[in-house]
């Protein structure tokens, strides 16, 4: 057989392995685990880091203020140097809507060695600990919660004995680019961190979704959160790994009524979201980057290329292997499209979306070596191989 046939067969074998041996990552039925109401509801403090979030707060903060929680709960919003009136808007929304008590405070500039978001989280957790909560809900300023969200998270944590219960918020899918890129973003994340594996005791796989993380306060102390992860760009995954290393039990699944209200109307907006942390996910390793590019090409780009090449060259083996691999790829993507209420005809376009992600990953590495580092809300952080005094 020719080399192209072998490459097409290798892609098909890779897809068969992903289908059956990668934790059934493509299934979307991992939702909040079985739960029951505790006899006494523990105190909870909600920590919201916010920097220049005035555009989204009116759609998100009222949902937190309106939480129907039977126990003691309050909100700490950390205004991290906003220039758009985020803090005052939060206070005004609290006065207008009532509900849970809200504290708004500012942490000052982060010291060297801290990412801005985690410095804000650290400040918020410090304020929260003065209230002696049993649980901390770490949630982003663009996340809207159903009225029973906090209650259901606490019930799941108590029932299952979890130290972390995290839900991946449903991202917005309204523009054309959101429809093409967003479901694939969650699909790829689940492929890297299969949700079923994360929830098993003793599993080596650990991850969380930063928009919605319920964390036991004593587990945070044992794991040294957030100080132990102060330089992390992908802070949610780093948090889950730190808790797992400290002996904690972590759970992650898809949300049903926890939604991101942040729009990504243009490809440029989505590109920045992905490239901000893609190379950090690869630990800034050139060999891992090359392996990732080769893997993406083999798994996602070879199947349609094999179909076209086989048809043009009259190679039935190439065409069949490519078509079967493309069919498996399409079939595994359909559940995520259904979860996002998107039409099934988008599934065969996954190779195109994967090519975009390949370019975003390469761009992330390029930006890293240009010394721009990662960024959060206008803050740019030095490359990890550059000491703060040099950056």
C-alpha positions as CSV (number, residue, x, y, z in Angstrom):
1,X,0.0,0.0,0.0
2,X,1.1,3.6,-0.7
3,X,2.1,6.0,2.1
4,X,-1.2,7.9,1.8
5,X,-3.2,4.7,2.4
6,X,-1.1,4.0,5.5
7,X,-1.7,7.5,6.8
8,X,-5.4,7.2,6.2
9,X,-5.5,3.9,8.0
10,X,-3.5,5.4,10.9
11,X,-6.1,8.2,11.2
12,X,-8.9,5.6,11.2
13,X,-7.2,3.6,13.9
14,X,-6.7,6.8,16.0
15,X,-10.4,7.5,15.7
16,X,-11.4,4.0,16.8
17,X,-9.2,4.4,19.8
18,X,-10.6,7.8,20.7
19,X,-14.2,6.4,20.3
20,X,-13.7,3.5,22.6
21,X,-10.7,4.1,24.9
22,X,-10.6,7.8,25.7
23,X,-13.2,7.8,28.5
24,X,-16.1,8.1,26.2
25,X,-15.3,11.8,26.0
26,X,-17.9,12.4,23.3
27,X,-20.8,11.6,25.5
28,X,-22.6,14.6,27.0
29,X,-24.6,13.0,29.8
30,X,-22.1,13.8,32.6
31,X,-24.3,16.2,34.6
32,X,-24.5,16.9,38.3
33,X,-24.3,13.6,40.1
34,X,-27.1,12.2,42.3
35,X,-27.7,14.4,45.3
36,X,-30.0,14.9,48.3
37,X,-30.6,17.9,50.5
38,X,-28.3,18.0,53.6
39,X,-29.9,18.1,57.1
40,X,-28.3,21.5,57.6
41,X,-27.1,23.7,54.8
42,X,-23.5,24.8,55.2
43,X,-22.4,28.5,54.9
44,X,-21.1,29.5,51.5
45,X,-19.2,32.5,50.1
46,X,-19.3,33.3,46.4
47,X,-16.1,34.9,45.1
48,X,-16.3,36.8,41.8
49,X,-13.1,38.2,40.3
50,X,-14.0,41.1,38.0
51,X,-12.0,43.4,35.8
52,X,-13.8,45.7,33.3
53,X,-17.0,43.7,33.4
54,X,-19.6,46.4,33.3
55,X,-20.9,45.1,29.9
56,X,-21.9,41.7,31.3
57,X,-22.6,42.3,35.0
58,X,-26.3,43.3,34.4
59,X,-26.9,39.9,32.9
60,X,-24.9,37.8,35.4
61,X,-24.7,39.4,38.9
62,X,-28.5,39.5,39.5
63,X,-28.6,35.8,39.0
64,X,-26.2,35.4,41.9
65,X,-28.0,37.8,44.1
66,X,-31.2,35.9,43.5
67,X,-29.8,32.5,44.6
68,X,-32.4,30.5,46.5
69,X,-30.1,29.0,49.1
70,X,-31.5,27.7,52.4
71,X,-28.3,28.4,54.4
72,X,-26.1,31.4,54.9
73,X,-24.6,32.7,51.7
74,X,-23.0,36.0,50.6
75,X,-21.1,37.3,47.6
76,X,-17.6,38.9,47.4
77,X,-16.9,40.7,44.1
78,X,-13.3,41.7,43.7
79,X,-12.9,44.7,41.4
80,X,-9.4,44.3,40.0
81,X,-8.6,47.8,38.9
82,X,-11.5,48.2,36.5
83,X,-11.7,51.4,34.5
84,X,-15.4,51.0,33.4
85,X,-17.1,51.4,36.7
86,X,-17.5,47.7,37.4
87,X,-17.4,48.1,41.2
88,X,-20.0,50.9,41.4
89,X,-22.3,49.1,38.9
90,X,-22.1,45.9,41.1
91,X,-23.2,48.0,44.1
92,X,-26.0,49.6,42.2
93,X,-27.3,46.2,41.0
94,X,-27.2,44.9,44.6
95,X,-29.2,48.0,45.7
96,X,-31.7,47.5,42.9
97,X,-32.2,43.7,43.1
98,X,-31.5,42.9,46.7
99,X,-31.0,39.2,47.5
100,X,-27.7,37.9,48.9
101,X,-25.4,40.3,50.7
102,X,-22.7,41.7,48.4
103,X,-19.3,43.0,49.3
104,X,-17.2,44.9,46.7
105,X,-13.5,45.4,47.4
106,X,-10.3,45.9,45.4
107,X,-7.0,44.1,45.9
108,X,-4.5,46.6,44.5
109,X,-1.9,45.7,41.9
110,X,-0.7,42.1,41.8
111,X,2.9,41.5,43.0
112,X,5.5,39.9,40.8
113,X,4.8,36.2,40.3
114,X,1.0,36.4,40.4
115,X,-1.5,36.5,37.5
116,X,-4.0,39.3,38.0
117,X,-7.0,37.0,38.1
118,X,-5.6,34.7,40.8
119,X,-4.4,37.7,42.8
120,X,-8.1,38.9,42.8
121,X,-9.2,35.4,43.7
122,X,-6.7,35.4,46.6
123,X,-8.1,38.7,47.9
124,X,-11.6,37.4,47.6
125,X,-10.8,34.2,49.4
126,X,-9.1,36.1,52.2
127,X,-12.3,38.2,52.7
128,X,-14.4,35.1,52.5
129,X,-12.5,33.3,55.2
130,X,-13.4,35.9,57.7
131,X,-17.0,34.7,57.2
132,X,-15.9,31.1,58.0
133,X,-17.7,29.4,55.1
134,X,-17.6,25.7,54.5
135,X,-17.7,26.1,50.8
136,X,-16.4,28.7,48.3
137,X,-18.1,29.2,45.0
138,X,-15.5,30.6,42.5
139,X,-17.4,32.0,39.5
140,X,-16.6,34.4,36.7
141,X,-18.3,37.7,36.2
142,X,-19.8,36.6,32.9
143,X,-21.6,33.5,34.3
144,X,-25.3,33.5,34.9
145,X,-26.7,30.9,37.4
146,X,-30.2,29.5,37.6
147,X,-31.8,30.3,41.0
148,X,-31.2,26.8,42.4
149,X,-27.6,26.6,41.1
150,X,-25.8,27.1,44.4
151,X,-28.2,24.8,46.2
152,X,-27.7,22.0,43.7
153,X,-23.9,22.3,43.7
154,X,-23.7,22.1,47.5
155,X,-26.1,19.2,47.6
156,X,-24.0,17.3,45.0
157,X,-20.8,18.0,46.9
158,X,-22.2,16.9,50.3
159,X,-23.9,13.8,48.8
160,X,-20.8,12.6,46.8
161,X,-18.1,13.7,49.2
162,X,-16.5,15.9,46.6
163,X,-14.0,18.6,47.5
164,X,-14.5,20.2,44.1
165,X,-17.8,20.3,42.1
166,X,-17.3,22.2,38.8
167,X,-19.7,22.7,35.9
168,X,-18.6,23.8,32.5
169,X,-20.9,26.7,31.8
170,X,-22.8,26.6,28.5
171,X,-21.1,29.2,26.3
172,X,-23.0,31.5,24.0
173,X,-23.6,30.3,20.5
174,X,-25.4,32.9,18.4
175,X,-23.0,34.3,15.8
176,X,-21.7,32.2,12.9
177,X,-18.2,31.9,14.4
178,X,-19.6,31.0,17.8
179,X,-21.5,28.1,16.2
180,X,-18.4,26.9,14.4
181,X,-15.9,27.3,17.2
182,X,-17.6,27.1,20.7
183,X,-19.0,23.6,20.7
184,X,-15.7,22.3,19.3
185,X,-13.9,24.1,22.2
186,X,-15.8,22.1,24.8
187,X,-15.5,18.9,22.6
188,X,-11.7,19.3,22.5
189,X,-11.5,20.1,26.3
190,X,-13.5,16.9,27.0
191,X,-11.2,14.9,24.7
192,X,-8.2,16.1,26.8
193,X,-9.9,15.7,30.2
194,X,-12.7,13.1,29.9
195,X,-15.3,14.0,32.4
196,X,-16.0,10.4,33.4
197,X,-12.4,9.9,34.5
198,X,-12.2,13.1,36.5
199,X,-15.0,12.0,38.9
200,X,-13.5,8.6,39.8
201,X,-11.6,8.3,43.0
202,X,-8.0,7.6,42.4
203,X,-8.1,8.9,38.9
204,X,-5.0,10.7,37.6
205,X,-7.1,13.0,35.4
206,X,-8.1,16.3,37.1
207,X,-9.7,19.4,35.7
208,X,-12.3,22.1,36.5
209,X,-14.1,24.8,34.6
210,X,-13.3,28.2,36.0
211,X,-16.7,29.7,35.5
212,X,-18.3,27.5,38.1
213,X,-16.2,25.8,40.8
214,X,-17.6,24.9,44.2
215,X,-14.6,24.3,46.5
216,X,-14.5,23.1,50.1
217,X,-12.7,25.7,52.1
218,X,-10.6,23.2,54.1
219,X,-9.6,21.5,50.8
220,X,-8.4,24.9,49.5
221,X,-6.3,25.3,52.6
222,X,-4.8,21.7,52.3
223,X,-4.0,22.4,48.6
224,X,-2.6,25.9,49.2
225,X,-5.2,27.5,46.9
226,X,-4.6,29.9,45.4
227,X,-1.0,30.5,46.4
228,X,0.2,27.2,45.0
229,X,-1.1,28.1,41.5
230,X,-0.4,31.8,41.5
231,X,1.4,31.7,38.2
232,X,-1.1,29.5,36.4
233,X,-2.6,30.8,33.2
234,X,-5.1,27.9,33.0
235,X,-6.0,28.4,36.6
236,X,-9.1,26.1,36.7
237,X,-7.2,23.0,35.6
238,X,-4.3,23.9,38.0
239,X,-6.7,24.3,40.9
240,X,-8.2,20.8,40.3
241,X,-4.8,19.2,40.0
242,X,-3.7,20.9,43.3
243,X,-6.7,19.6,45.1
244,X,-6.3,16.1,43.6
245,X,-2.6,16.1,44.7
246,X,-3.7,17.0,48.2
247,X,-6.0,14.0,48.3
248,X,-9.2,15.7,47.3
249,X,-12.0,14.3,45.3
250,X,-12.9,16.3,42.1
251,X,-15.9,16.2,39.9
252,X,-16.5,18.0,36.6
253,X,-19.4,17.9,34.2
254,X,-21.5,19.9,31.8
255,X,-23.9,22.5,33.1
256,X,-27.6,22.5,32.4
257,X,-28.5,26.0,33.7
258,X,-25.2,27.8,34.2
259,X,-24.5,30.0,31.2
260,X,-21.8,32.3,30.0
261,X,-23.3,35.7,28.8
262,X,-20.1,36.9,27.2
263,X,-20.4,37.3,23.5
264,X,-17.7,36.3,21.0
265,X,-19.2,37.7,17.8
266,X,-16.0,37.8,15.7
267,X,-13.4,35.1,14.9
268,X,-10.9,37.5,16.3
269,X,-12.5,37.4,19.8
270,X,-12.6,33.6,19.8
271,X,-9.0,33.5,18.4
272,X,-7.8,35.5,21.4
273,X,-9.7,33.4,23.9
274,X,-8.0,30.2,22.6
275,X,-4.5,31.5,21.8
276,X,-4.3,33.2,25.2
277,X,-3.6,29.9,26.9
278,X,-3.1,27.2,24.2
279,X,0.7,27.2,24.4
280,X,0.6,27.3,28.2
281,X,-1.5,24.1,28.0
282,X,1.5,22.6,26.2
283,X,3.8,23.7,29.0
284,X,5.6,26.0,26.6
285,X,7.3,23.0,25.1
286,X,8.4,23.0,21.4
287,X,8.3,19.2,21.2
288,X,4.8,19.1,22.6
289,X,3.8,21.8,20.1
290,X,5.1,19.8,17.2
291,X,3.4,16.7,18.5
292,X,0.1,18.5,18.9
293,X,0.3,20.0,15.4
294,X,1.1,16.5,13.9
295,X,-1.7,14.9,16.0
296,X,-4.3,17.4,15.0
297,X,-3.3,17.0,11.3
298,X,-3.4,13.2,11.5
299,X,-6.7,13.0,13.4
300,X,-8.7,15.8,12.0
301,X,-7.2,16.9,8.6
302,X,-6.2,13.5,7.1
303,X,-9.7,12.1,6.8
304,X,-11.1,14.7,4.4
305,X,-7.8,14.9,2.6
306,X,-7.8,11.1,2.2
307,X,-11.4,11.2,0.8
308,X,-10.4,13.8,-1.8
309,X,-7.1,12.2,-2.6
310,X,-8.6,8.8,-2.9
311,X,-11.4,10.0,-5.2
312,X,-8.9,11.9,-7.5
313,X,-6.3,9.1,-7.6
314,X,-8.8,6.3,-7.8
315,X,-7.6,4.7,-4.6
316,X,-10.5,2.9,-3.0
317,X,-8.6,2.0,0.1
318,X,-7.6,5.6,0.7
319,X,-11.1,6.8,0.1
320,X,-12.7,4.2,2.4
321,X,-10.3,4.7,5.2
322,X,-10.7,8.5,5.1
323,X,-14.5,8.3,4.8
324,X,-14.7,5.9,7.8
325,X,-12.5,8.1,9.9
326,X,-14.5,11.2,9.0
327,X,-17.7,9.4,9.8
328,X,-16.5,8.4,13.3
329,X,-15.3,12.0,13.8
330,X,-18.7,13.3,12.8
331,X,-20.6,10.8,14.9
332,X,-18.6,11.7,18.1
333,X,-19.2,15.4,17.5
334,X,-23.0,15.2,17.1
335,X,-23.8,14.8,20.9
336,X,-22.0,18.1,21.6
337,X,-23.9,19.9,18.9
338,X,-27.1,18.6,20.3
339,X,-26.1,19.8,23.7
340,X,-25.5,23.3,22.2
341,X,-28.8,23.0,20.2
342,X,-27.0,23.3,16.9
343,X,-27.9,21.7,13.6
344,X,-26.2,18.4,12.8
345,X,-24.9,19.6,9.4
346,X,-22.1,21.4,11.4
347,X,-20.6,18.1,12.4
348,X,-18.8,17.3,9.1
349,X,-17.2,20.7,9.3
350,X,-15.2,19.8,12.4
351,X,-11.9,19.4,10.3
352,X,-12.2,23.0,9.3
353,X,-12.7,24.1,12.9
354,X,-9.8,21.9,14.0
355,X,-7.6,23.6,11.4
356,X,-8.5,26.9,13.0
357,X,-7.5,25.6,16.4
358,X,-4.2,24.3,15.0
359,X,-3.5,27.8,13.7
360,X,-4.5,29.4,17.1
361,X,-2.2,27.0,18.9
362,X,0.7,27.9,16.6
363,X,-0.1,31.6,17.0
364,X,-0.1,31.2,20.8
365,X,3.5,29.8,20.6
366,X,4.5,32.7,18.3
367,X,3.1,35.3,20.8
368,X,4.9,33.5,23.6
369,X,8.3,33.7,21.9
370,X,7.7,37.3,21.0
371,X,7.7,37.9,24.7
372,X,4.0,38.9,25.0
373,X,3.0,36.2,27.4
374,X,-0.5,35.4,28.4
375,X,-3.1,38.0,29.3
376,X,-6.2,38.5,31.4
377,X,-8.4,41.5,31.0
378,X,-5.7,43.8,29.7
379,X,-3.0,42.4,32.0
380,X,0.0,40.8,30.2
381,X,2.2,38.4,32.1
382,X,5.9,37.7,31.5
383,X,6.9,34.5,29.9
384,X,7.5,31.8,32.6
385,X,11.1,31.5,31.7
386,X,11.7,35.2,32.3
387,X,12.3,36.4,35.9
388,X,9.9,39.2,37.0
389,X,12.7,41.7,37.3
390,X,13.7,40.9,33.7
391,X,10.2,41.0,32.2
